Amino acid sequence: MSRAFSLIVLASFLALGCTSPRAQTRMTPPPEELAVQLHDAIWRDILSNAWIGNGNELAARWANARREGEEAPSLYIQNLLCVGDVARLRCRFGLFREGGVANYLGRPAPERLACAANFLRFEDEEGEGWRIPRLPPRRGGHSRITIACRPAP
């Protein structure tokens, strides 16, 4: 990770009050540049889960659900709140699908989900950013996502 970017992220968290022990339990919206990276990580995991059904069955149903005869609905991430430091974050967020309750493979999928995920900072040959850790496959196949979702109240 570049030193300049690390300092920007650290300064952002300092400005949000995320370094005191008391603030560790208070989640706040991340700065815009960081929010974009976290949204990318969320979509990456949700879409890979929805395509191959690994990890969170409810999130896969939510992403694939639609009313009969409709095109794919618009999907949104809402109310992203996080706590953490320059290397690790714990965030919660809502997922919203336009169109109300719909079905996927004969099962209902809520319009709204309440989710949480851990994020880890990475740097590789393609650049730097944030990823949501994955679990190994159960019996071969693909890794499993760790986003935890439940129907939103």
N, C-alpha and C positions, 0 to 999 in steps of 0.2 A: 504494500500500500504506500502511496506516495506520502511523504512527510507533510506536505502542504495540505493534502486532503484530510489526513488524520487530524491535523491541527484545526481545520475547519469544522469537522465533525465534533471534536472535543469542545471547541468553543461554543458550538451550537448547544451541546448538552449542558455546558456550564451556564449558558444564558437561560436555559430552561430549568435550571436548578436540579439537574439529574445526578449530581455527584454526592450530595449529602446523604447520610444513612436514612433520614426520614424520607427524602425524595425517592429512594429506591422503590418505595411502594406506590408512589404517585405516578401514574402514566400520563404522558402529555403528547400532543401531536408532534411528530418529527418535523424538522425543517423541510422545506419543499424538495430540495435536491435529494435528500435522504428518503423522503416519502416516495418519490418516483422509483428509486432503486428497490425499496421494499415492495411496492406494488408489482414491479417486474418479477420479483422472486415469488410472490404469492401467485400471480398468473401462471408462471412457469410450472409450479407444483400443481395447481388446480387443473390446468390443461393436461398435463401428463397423467394425472390421476384419472381425469374424466375419460381420456382416450383408452387407457388400459385397465382402469378400475383397481388401482393398487393403493392401499392405505386407508382412505376415508370414504366409505361407501356413500354416506350422506352427501358429502361434497361432490362426488361423482354424479349422483342422481340430480343434485341441484344444478350442476353445470350442463347436463344433457337434457333436462326436462323441458318440455314444451307442450302446448295444447295441440291436439290433432289438427293437421293441416297447416299449422303455423310455421313460419321460418324461425330460425334460431332467435331467441329473445336477447335483448341487451342485458349484459351482466355488469355489476358495479361493485367496487370495494368502497365501503363507507366507514367513517369514524375511526380511522387508524390512530391508535394510541400506543405509545411505547415507553419502556424504561430500560436503561442499560448503560453501556459505555461504548467506546470506539471499536470493540471487538465482538461484543455480544449484545443482543437486544431480546427482550420479551415483549411481544405486541399482541394486542387484541384488535379486532376489526369486525365489521359486519359485511356480509355478502348479500346483495340484493339482485333479484332477477325480475325484470318487468313481466307483467302478465298474470300475477297471482299464483296460487298453487297449481302445479301441473304434474304430469305423470312421466315416468321413465320406466320402461319395461314393466308396466302395469302397477307400479308403486308410486304413491304421491311424493312429491318433493316440495318442501316449503318454499315460499317466495323469498324469505329472509333466513339467513343463518348467522349465528354469533360464533366467532372463531377466535382461536389464539394460536400463536406459533412462536418458536424461538428462531432467531436469525444469527448467523455467524458471518463475520467479515472474511473475505477471501481475496487473494491476489494470485493470479496465474498468468500464463503467457498471453491470454486474451484480454487481460485488464484486471480491474478490481471491482468489488461490489459486495453484495450480500446474498447469502443462500440460506435456505431452510434445510437443516440437517435431515437426512433420510435414514431409514432403517434398512437393514439387509433384507433380501427376499426371504419369504418363509420356507419355500421348497423350490429353489431355483427361480428363474424368471427375473423380474425387475425389482428394483428397490421400492420401498413403500414410503409415502409421504408422512410427515408428522404433524401436519396442520390438524388441529382438533376443532371440530364444528358440532354444533347442536342447533336445533330449531330456535330461532330468536323468539322471545316472548312477544 
